[in-house]
Amino acid sequence: MKKGDKVSVLDDAISGVVTAVKGNEVTIVTTDGFELDFLKNELIVMDGSLSKRELAKMDVSSIISEKQHKKPGKTQRIKPKERSLPPMEVDLHINQLVPKTRGMDNYEMLTLQLDTAKRQLDFAISKRIQKVVFIHGVGEGVLRTELEYLFNRYENVKFYDADYQKYGRGATEVYIFQNVK
């Protein structure tokens, strides 16, 4: 990774250009103009081309022979029923988000669940994913109510109960309108 490389953050919808590299720490300027620091292992270089040095290290003949042995794969047919399945599911059960809840009170757990939901919804919007199912469980309905409040703050979002046969009453499906002006 060097100054000027276009990079993207692995676990977040952030991308930018490297402005400085100090040891294992990389400073980037995001597309929004913010300067942020990350560790090298948290970033991935977006430009798909290889530098001459990296290309020289590769054994070109082995790559060419590997490509010749691979036969073109048969395209998989997508069944009509599978086409309508939501492309993204987010399980907000607390045991799916953290290994242990010991020491966390209900407010902290709810905050973590809502932060996760917001981050995943923002990710889906940025990646133009149309449908997201948030699995929240039935419980007392506190998380569901908070999720509805969160979803109401977005103009380009419509939400409703998810497929009852698949999720029961414990999930909400969010439809994201893509071309809102």
Backbone torsions as a table, in degrees:
resi	resn	phi	psi	omega
1	MET	NA	130.6	-177.9
2	LYS	-138.0	166.8	-179.8
3	LYS	-57.2	131.6	179.4
4	GLY	98.7	-13.6	178.5
5	ASP	-67.5	141.2	172.3
6	LYS	-85.4	126.9	-177.2
7	VAL	-130.9	162.0	175.8
8	SER	-132.5	145.0	179.1
9	VAL	-80.7	133.2	-175.1
10	LEU	-62.6	-48.7	-171.8
11	ASP	-100.4	18.0	-178.5
12	ASP	-151.6	162.6	-179.3
13	ALA	-91.2	57.1	-179.1
14	ILE	-123.1	136.2	173.9
15	SER	-141.2	161.3	-178.8
16	GLY	-178.3	-163.1	-177.3
17	VAL	-119.7	135.7	179.7
18	VAL	-68.4	128.2	177.5
19	THR	-109.5	-24.3	-180.0
20	ALA	-156.9	146.3	175.5
21	VAL	-128.8	117.7	178.4
22	LYS	-122.9	98.4	-179.3
23	GLY	65.6	-117.5	-179.1
24	ASN	-95.3	-3.2	-177.1
25	GLU	-101.3	133.5	-177.7
26	VAL	-121.4	131.9	176.2
27	THR	-102.6	129.7	178.2
28	ILE	-125.1	155.2	170.4
29	VAL	-107.9	119.2	-176.5
30	THR	-71.9	169.3	178.0
31	THR	-64.4	-19.5	177.2
32	ASP	-88.6	-3.4	177.7
33	GLY	93.7	8.3	179.1
34	PHE	-89.3	142.0	177.0
35	GLU	-98.5	121.3	-175.9
36	LEU	-130.7	151.4	177.7
37	ASP	-108.2	138.4	177.9
38	PHE	-140.6	160.3	170.7
39	LEU	-81.3	153.7	-178.1
40	LYS	-56.5	-38.3	-176.2
41	ASN	-74.4	-5.2	177.1
42	GLU	-93.8	-4.5	-175.4
43	LEU	-118.9	156.1	174.2
44	ILE	-134.6	136.0	179.6
45	VAL	-72.6	128.3	-174.9
46	MET	-82.3	-32.7	-178.4
47	ASP	-67.2	119.5	-174.0
48	GLY	-74.9	-8.9	-177.4
49	SER	-77.6	154.8	179.6
50	LEU	-100.7	146.2	175.6
51	SER	-74.1	163.1	-179.4
52	LYS	-62.2	-36.3	-179.9
53	ARG	-64.3	-44.5	179.1
54	GLU	-66.0	-37.6	-179.3
55	LEU	-67.2	-37.5	179.5
56	ALA	-65.2	-31.6	-179.4
57	LYS	-71.7	-23.4	-174.3
58	MET	-82.1	145.9	176.8
59	ASP	-88.6	97.6	-172.8
60	VAL	-62.7	-39.7	-177.4
61	SER	-63.2	-37.4	178.9
62	SER	-68.4	-34.8	178.2
63	ILE	-67.2	-43.2	-179.9
64	ILE	-64.0	-44.1	179.8
65	SER	-66.3	-35.0	178.1
66	GLU	-64.6	-40.7	179.9
67	LYS	-67.0	-35.7	-178.5
68	GLN	-70.8	-31.4	-178.4
69	HIS	-76.2	-26.1	-179.2
70	LYS	-75.5	129.2	177.1
71	LYS	-95.1	148.0	179.6
72	PRO	-61.3	131.3	-177.4
73	GLY	-75.1	152.9	177.7
74	LYS	-77.4	132.6	179.5
75	THR	-69.3	137.6	-178.7
76	GLN	-83.8	134.6	178.4
77	ARG	-80.4	130.9	177.9
78	ILE	-95.3	122.9	-179.3
79	LYS	-70.1	148.1	-178.8
80	PRO	-55.6	-36.0	-179.3
81	LYS	-65.5	-37.1	-178.4
82	GLU	-74.0	-24.1	179.3
83	ARG	-62.9	-33.5	-176.1
84	SER	-87.2	-2.7	178.8
85	LEU	-69.2	143.8	-180.0
86	PRO	-66.9	135.9	-177.5
87	PRO	-75.0	-13.1	-175.2
88	MET	-142.5	129.3	175.3
89	GLU	-120.5	137.3	177.7
90	VAL	-123.9	112.2	179.1
91	ASP	-88.7	115.5	-176.4
92	LEU	-98.0	9.6	175.0
93	HIS	-60.9	133.7	-172.1
94	ILE	-59.5	-33.8	-179.8
95	ASN	-70.6	-13.5	174.7
96	GLN	-86.7	-17.8	-175.5
97	LEU	-97.8	-34.6	180.0
98	VAL	-133.3	148.3	-179.3
99	PRO	-68.9	-36.7	-179.1
100	LYS	-135.6	139.3	178.1
101	THR	-102.2	2.8	-179.5
102	ARG	-59.8	131.7	179.4
103	GLY	89.4	-5.8	178.9
104	MET	-100.2	132.3	174.6
105	ASP	-89.6	174.5	-175.3
106	ASN	-59.9	-37.3	-179.7
107	TYR	-63.2	-44.4	-179.9
108	GLU	-64.3	-41.0	178.9
109	MET	-64.0	-45.3	179.9
110	LEU	-63.2	-42.1	178.9
111	THR	-61.7	-43.4	178.1
112	LEU	-61.5	-43.5	179.9
113	GLN	-63.8	-43.1	-179.5
114	LEU	-69.2	-38.5	176.6
115	ASP	-62.2	-41.7	178.2
116	THR	-62.5	-45.3	-179.8
117	ALA	-61.1	-45.8	180.0
118	LYS	-63.0	-45.4	-179.5
119	ARG	-61.6	-43.8	-179.1
120	GLN	-68.5	-36.6	178.3
121	LEU	-67.4	-42.8	176.8
122	ASP	-62.3	-39.5	177.2
123	PHE	-61.5	-46.7	-179.1
124	ALA	-61.9	-39.3	178.5
125	ILE	-65.3	-44.7	-177.8
126	SER	-67.4	-30.8	-179.7
127	LYS	-94.9	7.1	177.3
128	ARG	58.6	39.3	174.5
129	ILE	-85.6	127.8	-171.9
130	GLN	-81.5	-38.0	-176.1
131	LYS	-124.7	135.9	176.3
132	VAL	-133.8	133.8	176.0
133	VAL	-107.3	122.0	176.5
134	PHE	-99.8	115.9	-179.9
135	ILE	-92.5	112.8	-176.0
136	HIS	-115.8	-11.8	-177.7
137	GLY	81.7	172.7	-177.1
138	VAL	-89.2	-66.7	176.9
139	GLY	49.7	-144.0	-180.0
140	GLU	-91.1	-5.3	176.2
141	GLY	89.1	8.5	-178.9
142	VAL	-67.5	-49.4	-179.7
143	LEU	-62.0	-42.8	-179.9
144	ARG	-60.2	-43.5	179.2
145	THR	-63.2	-43.7	179.1
146	GLU	-65.2	-38.0	177.9
147	LEU	-63.8	-41.9	179.1
148	GLU	-62.2	-39.6	177.1
149	TYR	-62.4	-42.8	178.5
150	LEU	-62.3	-48.7	-177.0
151	PHE	-64.0	-32.8	179.7
152	ASN	-65.8	-19.6	-179.9
153	ARG	-78.8	-10.6	179.1
154	TYR	-98.4	131.8	-179.8
155	GLU	-77.9	-31.0	-172.6
156	ASN	-96.6	25.8	-173.6
157	VAL	-128.7	137.9	172.5
158	LYS	-125.6	137.9	-178.2
159	PHE	-134.1	152.6	-178.3
160	TYR	-160.0	170.6	178.8
161	ASP	-61.8	138.3	178.7
162	ALA	-75.3	173.4	-178.9
163	ASP	-51.7	116.7	-175.9
164	TYR	-64.5	-38.1	-178.5
165	GLN	-63.0	-35.0	-177.1
166	LYS	-87.8	-41.5	-171.8
167	TYR	-113.2	-10.8	-173.4
168	GLY	72.6	-147.8	-179.3
169	ARG	-92.8	3.0	-171.7
170	GLY	-98.2	31.7	179.4
171	ALA	-149.7	150.0	178.0
172	THR	-124.5	131.6	178.0
173	GLU	-98.9	134.4	179.8
174	VAL	-113.9	128.8	175.5
175	TYR	-106.2	127.8	-177.1
176	ILE	-107.1	119.7	176.1
177	PHE	-75.6	129.5	-171.4
178	GLN	-87.1	-37.6	-172.9
179	ASN	-108.1	59.1	178.4
180	VAL	-89.5	130.3	-178.8
181	LYS	-111.6	NA	NA
